[in-house]
Amino acid sequence: MLEKKNITNPSIILGDMNIDLMNKSEMDRKIVTDYENLLAVKGFKRVIWDSREEFRMNGITQSCIDHLFIKHHW
């Protein structure tokens, strides 16, 4: 949808996107990079850098799936 839209007005993209911006695996890292690059090309800036921690199996994992990107003409 974003690839086809020309967004010229100030806009916000916010939500639980289930794309982990902290993911380190090579395959998933490409998805994250493509996603962030698409938003950057459209003029969006990432404004949330927080992660969440969960206890899984034998340790604590961190992820960042709650996203907030804005496009604004400063």
MARROLO-396902 format. One record per residue (C-alpha): residue number from 1; x, y, z. Coordinates in Angstrom, 2 decimals. Example, Ala and Ser with C-alpha at 12.3 -4.5 7.8 and 13.67 -1.06 7.14 Angstrom:
% residues 2
<dodo><num>1</num><X>12.30</X><Y>-4.50</Y><Z>7.80</Z></dodo>
<dodo><num>2</num><X>13.67</X><Y>-1.06</Y><Z>7.14</Z></dodo>
% end
This chain:
% residues 74
<dodo><num>1</num><X>0.00</X><Y>0.00</Y><Z>0.00</Z></dodo>
<dodo><num>2</num><X>2.77</X><Y>2.46</Y><Z>0.92</Z></dodo>
<dodo><num>3</num><X>4.67</X><Y>1.77</Y><Z>-2.28</Z></dodo>
<dodo><num>4</num><X>1.68</X><Y>2.93</Y><Z>-4.37</Z></dodo>
<dodo><num>5</num><X>0.68</X><Y>5.97</Y><Z>-2.27</Z></dodo>
<dodo><num>6</num><X>2.12</X><Y>9.45</Y><Z>-2.55</Z></dodo>
<dodo><num>7</num><X>1.67</X><Y>10.76</Y><Z>0.99</Z></dodo>
<dodo><num>8</num><X>2.15</X><Y>14.52</Y><Z>1.06</Z></dodo>
<dodo><num>9</num><X>0.27</X><Y>15.45</Y><Z>4.24</Z></dodo>
<dodo><num>10</num><X>1.66</X><Y>15.04</Y><Z>7.76</Z></dodo>
<dodo><num>11</num><X>0.92</X><Y>11.43</Y><Z>8.72</Z></dodo>
<dodo><num>12</num><X>1.45</X><Y>8.89</Y><Z>11.48</Z></dodo>
<dodo><num>13</num><X>1.98</X><Y>5.16</Y><Z>11.20</Z></dodo>
<dodo><num>14</num><X>1.40</X><Y>3.55</Y><Z>14.57</Z></dodo>
<dodo><num>15</num><X>0.74</X><Y>0.02</Y><Z>15.67</Z></dodo>
<dodo><num>16</num><X>1.82</X><Y>-3.48</Y><Z>16.53</Z></dodo>
<dodo><num>17</num><X>3.24</X><Y>-4.43</Y><Z>13.15</Z></dodo>
<dodo><num>18</num><X>4.74</X><Y>-7.81</Y><Z>14.14</Z></dodo>
<dodo><num>19</num><X>7.96</X><Y>-6.80</Y><Z>12.41</Z></dodo>
<dodo><num>20</num><X>10.63</X><Y>-6.95</Y><Z>15.09</Z></dodo>
<dodo><num>21</num><X>12.89</X><Y>-3.95</Y><Z>14.47</Z></dodo>
<dodo><num>22</num><X>15.50</X><Y>-5.54</Y><Z>16.77</Z></dodo>
<dodo><num>23</num><X>15.61</X><Y>-8.85</Y><Z>14.90</Z></dodo>
<dodo><num>24</num><X>19.15</X><Y>-10.01</Y><Z>14.23</Z></dodo>
<dodo><num>25</num><X>18.59</X><Y>-13.03</Y><Z>11.97</Z></dodo>
<dodo><num>26</num><X>19.85</X><Y>-12.47</Y><Z>8.41</Z></dodo>
<dodo><num>27</num><X>16.56</X><Y>-13.34</Y><Z>6.66</Z></dodo>
<dodo><num>28</num><X>14.38</X><Y>-11.27</Y><Z>8.99</Z></dodo>
<dodo><num>29</num><X>16.91</X><Y>-8.40</Y><Z>8.96</Z></dodo>
<dodo><num>30</num><X>16.24</X><Y>-7.99</Y><Z>5.21</Z></dodo>
<dodo><num>31</num><X>12.51</X><Y>-7.62</Y><Z>5.90</Z></dodo>
<dodo><num>32</num><X>13.23</X><Y>-5.00</Y><Z>8.58</Z></dodo>
<dodo><num>33</num><X>15.65</X><Y>-3.12</Y><Z>6.33</Z></dodo>
<dodo><num>34</num><X>13.24</X><Y>-3.12</Y><Z>3.37</Z></dodo>
<dodo><num>35</num><X>10.40</X><Y>-1.92</Y><Z>5.64</Z></dodo>
<dodo><num>36</num><X>12.44</X><Y>0.89</Y><Z>7.20</Z></dodo>
<dodo><num>37</num><X>13.86</X><Y>1.94</Y><Z>3.80</Z></dodo>
<dodo><num>38</num><X>10.37</X><Y>2.14</Y><Z>2.26</Z></dodo>
<dodo><num>39</num><X>9.19</X><Y>4.35</Y><Z>5.11</Z></dodo>
<dodo><num>40</num><X>12.29</X><Y>6.56</Y><Z>4.83</Z></dodo>
<dodo><num>41</num><X>11.81</X><Y>6.99</Y><Z>1.07</Z></dodo>
<dodo><num>42</num><X>8.23</X><Y>8.11</Y><Z>1.77</Z></dodo>
<dodo><num>43</num><X>9.56</X><Y>10.67</Y><Z>4.28</Z></dodo>
<dodo><num>44</num><X>8.71</X><Y>8.89</Y><Z>7.53</Z></dodo>
<dodo><num>45</num><X>11.01</X><Y>9.02</Y><Z>10.55</Z></dodo>
<dodo><num>46</num><X>11.08</X><Y>6.46</Y><Z>13.34</Z></dodo>
<dodo><num>47</num><X>10.25</X><Y>8.10</Y><Z>16.65</Z></dodo>
<dodo><num>48</num><X>10.01</X><Y>5.15</Y><Z>19.02</Z></dodo>
<dodo><num>49</num><X>13.06</X><Y>3.11</Y><Z>19.95</Z></dodo>
<dodo><num>50</num><X>11.70</X><Y>1.27</Y><Z>22.98</Z></dodo>
<dodo><num>51</num><X>11.66</X><Y>-2.47</Y><Z>23.31</Z></dodo>
<dodo><num>52</num><X>9.75</X><Y>-4.92</Y><Z>25.39</Z></dodo>
<dodo><num>53</num><X>11.15</X><Y>-7.78</Y><Z>27.38</Z></dodo>
<dodo><num>54</num><X>9.56</X><Y>-11.18</Y><Z>27.75</Z></dodo>
<dodo><num>55</num><X>10.61</X><Y>-14.29</Y><Z>29.62</Z></dodo>
<dodo><num>56</num><X>10.78</X><Y>-17.15</Y><Z>27.13</Z></dodo>
<dodo><num>57</num><X>12.12</X><Y>-20.62</Y><Z>27.66</Z></dodo>
<dodo><num>58</num><X>15.34</X><Y>-20.13</Y><Z>29.62</Z></dodo>
<dodo><num>59</num><X>15.87</X><Y>-16.41</Y><Z>29.30</Z></dodo>
<dodo><num>60</num><X>14.65</X><Y>-12.96</Y><Z>28.56</Z></dodo>
<dodo><num>61</num><X>14.09</X><Y>-11.82</Y><Z>24.98</Z></dodo>
<dodo><num>62</num><X>13.73</X><Y>-8.29</Y><Z>23.68</Z></dodo>
<dodo><num>63</num><X>11.70</X><Y>-7.15</Y><Z>20.70</Z></dodo>
<dodo><num>64</num><X>10.38</X><Y>-3.98</Y><Z>19.15</Z></dodo>
<dodo><num>65</num><X>7.10</X><Y>-4.66</Y><Z>17.33</Z></dodo>
<dodo><num>66</num><X>5.23</X><Y>-1.54</Y><Z>18.43</Z></dodo>
<dodo><num>67</num><X>6.06</X><Y>1.04</Y><Z>15.78</Z></dodo>
<dodo><num>68</num><X>5.62</X><Y>4.80</Y><Z>15.58</Z></dodo>
<dodo><num>69</num><X>6.75</X><Y>6.60</Y><Z>12.43</Z></dodo>
<dodo><num>70</num><X>5.82</X><Y>10.18</Y><Z>11.56</Z></dodo>
<dodo><num>71</num><X>5.93</X><Y>12.33</Y><Z>8.48</Z></dodo>
<dodo><num>72</num><X>5.80</X><Y>16.02</Y><Z>9.20</Z></dodo>
<dodo><num>73</num><X>6.99</X><Y>19.15</Y><Z>7.45</Z></dodo>
<dodo><num>74</num><X>9.00</X><Y>20.90</Y><Z>10.15</Z></dodo>
% end
